[in-house]
Amino acid sequence: MSKNMGSSFDDFLAEEGLLTKVQAEAAKRVLVWELEKFMIENSVSKSKLAEMLRTSRSNVDRILDESNLSITLGTMANIAQLTGKKMQVSFG
């Protein structure tokens, strides 16, 4: 029998040392998806979004880059407020 038989995928990722990175990547993808949805529904350009978030256009490109996990809590809070979403951070 396999040592992973019956364990969860999260357990497997944790054993491989990948769980935290995968969770961060998934959270960033959701953030980007929500922000892009907001932009489409409200006809907001990247330049306008930068203005609304009080940041630069180049920073908006970094925010919308799913592979770039560098984003501050302040920026996430601003995005949540702008999109009408609730931001939750937890350590469990």
C-alpha positions as CSV (number, residue, x, y, z in Angstrom):
1,M,0.0,0.0,0.0
2,S,1.1,3.5,-0.7
3,K,2.0,5.7,2.3
4,N,-0.4,8.4,0.9
5,M,-3.4,6.0,0.4
6,G,-6.3,7.6,2.1
7,S,-4.6,10.9,2.9
8,S,-5.8,14.2,1.5
9,F,-4.2,16.1,-1.3
10,D,-3.4,18.8,1.3
11,D,-1.5,16.2,3.3
12,F,0.4,15.2,0.2
13,L,1.3,18.8,-0.5
14,A,2.4,19.4,3.1
15,E,4.6,16.3,3.0
16,E,6.2,17.6,-0.2
17,G,6.7,21.1,1.4
18,L,4.4,22.7,-1.2
19,L,1.2,23.4,0.7
20,T,1.9,27.0,1.7
21,K,3.0,28.0,-1.8
22,V,0.0,26.3,-3.5
23,Q,-2.4,28.0,-1.1
24,A,-0.8,31.4,-1.7
25,E,-1.0,30.9,-5.5
26,A,-4.7,29.8,-5.2
27,A,-5.5,32.9,-3.1
28,K,-3.7,35.2,-5.7
29,R,-5.7,33.6,-8.5
30,V,-9.0,34.3,-6.7
31,L,-7.9,37.9,-6.1
32,V,-7.0,38.4,-9.7
33,W,-10.2,36.7,-10.9
34,E,-12.3,38.9,-8.6
35,L,-10.5,42.1,-9.7
36,E,-10.7,41.3,-13.4
37,K,-14.4,40.5,-13.0
38,F,-14.9,43.9,-11.3
39,M,-13.0,45.6,-14.1
40,I,-15.2,44.0,-16.8
41,E,-18.5,44.6,-15.0
42,N,-17.6,48.3,-14.4
43,S,-15.7,49.0,-17.6
44,V,-12.6,49.9,-15.7
45,S,-9.3,50.2,-17.5
46,K,-6.0,49.3,-15.8
47,S,-5.2,53.1,-15.7
48,K,-8.5,53.9,-14.0
49,L,-8.0,51.0,-11.6
50,A,-4.6,52.4,-10.7
51,E,-6.3,55.7,-9.9
52,M,-9.0,54.0,-7.9
53,L,-6.5,52.0,-5.8
54,R,-4.2,55.1,-5.5
55,T,-1.3,53.2,-7.0
56,S,0.7,53.2,-10.3
57,R,-0.3,51.5,-13.5
58,S,2.8,49.3,-13.3
59,N,1.7,48.2,-9.8
60,V,-1.7,47.2,-11.2
61,D,0.2,45.0,-13.7
62,R,2.0,43.3,-10.8
63,I,-1.3,42.9,-8.9
64,L,-2.9,41.2,-12.0
65,D,0.0,38.9,-12.5
66,E,-1.1,35.6,-11.0
67,S,2.5,34.4,-10.7
68,N,3.6,37.4,-8.7
69,L,2.7,36.6,-5.1
70,S,4.1,39.9,-3.7
71,I,1.1,41.9,-2.6
72,T,0.7,43.8,0.6
73,L,-2.2,43.4,3.1
74,G,-3.0,47.1,2.5
75,T,-3.4,46.6,-1.2
76,M,-5.5,43.5,-0.6
77,A,-7.7,45.5,1.8
78,N,-8.1,48.3,-0.8
79,I,-9.1,45.8,-3.5
80,A,-11.6,44.2,-1.1
81,Q,-13.1,47.5,-0.3
82,L,-13.2,48.6,-4.0
83,T,-14.8,45.3,-5.1
84,G,-17.3,45.2,-2.2
85,K,-15.7,42.0,-0.9
86,K,-14.7,41.0,2.6
87,M,-11.1,40.3,3.2
88,Q,-10.2,37.5,5.7
89,V,-6.8,36.4,6.8
90,S,-6.4,33.4,8.9
91,F,-3.7,31.1,10.3
92,G,-5.2,27.8,11.1
